[in-house]
Amino acid sequence: MNLPDTFSVVIPARFASTRLPGKPLADIGGLPMIVRVVKQAQASGARDVVVATDDARVHDAVAGHGLDVMMTRSEHQSGSDRVMEVVAARGWAVDHVVVNVQGDEPQIPPAVIRQVATLLSASCDVGVATLCEAIDDVALVFNPNVVKLVRDSLMRARYFSRAPIPWRRDDFSDPGRVTLGLTEPCWWRHIGIYAYRVAALAQFCSLPPGRLEAIESLEQLRLLENGIEIAVAEACAVVPGGVDTPQDLERVRAQVVAGI
């Protein structure tokens, strides 16, 4: 896989979390979670890896490990806005590729970060790229926390939803009969990693929240509602789930101890 000439990674990290307060600083095998995320991103070949936070405790923990971190405003409504503040402060060019990596994914494969940056660099006619993976468990199809997406023949996103899309007509009468017994995947899970050209990120952050975005609580729909194309590829490696709950944290801790 050919890498883009240069790309940067920005990792938004808020201290507050309803289900897991102080999540970025949770200890995983002797390191704060946010530090583990940075190390995964550094291994991707990124030119820059910057943590964007609004909390001095997160800032000090990251800086204490000799890593790049920037304090950002507390009033940001989304991680994308926080990423944009870093981009503006660093003066990155309008065509520079920036990857938004979530601060609660300490096991994200570096190859996946490289992949989404490369996908965007190769997609000259779009400003945003993201990834997906086939859903192999029927229960996930009906889980609203698993975001499904539909792509067209050019591998562009056409819609994201918490609902089970697409839906086979004959399954409407009895959802219990739904199976994955098809020769090709029917449902795709959206992986929440994005690569932006700086110009597209700036446009996105300047737009008001959209109607579909409000209905689904999915900010990426703001892009589609405003005609901003999103390139989508199947992830080149399995992307483990992030850390949202105490149970997730214990799972990741156990996997790190086991060397998984």
CORCOR-V617407 format. One record per run of one state. SS is the DSSP state (H for helix, E for strand, - for the rest). FROM is the first residue (numbers start at 1). LEN is the number of residues. If there is no record, write none. Layout:
SS/FROM/LEN, SS/FROM/LEN
This chain:
-/1/6, E/7/7, -/14/9, H/23/3, -/26/1, E/27/2, -/29/2, E/31/2, H/33/10, -/43/5, E/48/6, -/54/2, H/56/9, -/65/4, E/69/3, -/72/7, H/79/12, -/91/6, E/97/4, -/101/9, H/110/13, -/123/5, E/128/7, -/135/3, H/138/4, -/142/6, E/148/4, -/152/4, E/156/6, -/162/7, H/169/3, -/172/3, H/175/3, -/178/10, E/188/10, H/198/9, -/207/4, H/211/6, -/217/4, H/221/5, -/226/4, E/230/5, -/235/11, H/246/13, -/259/2
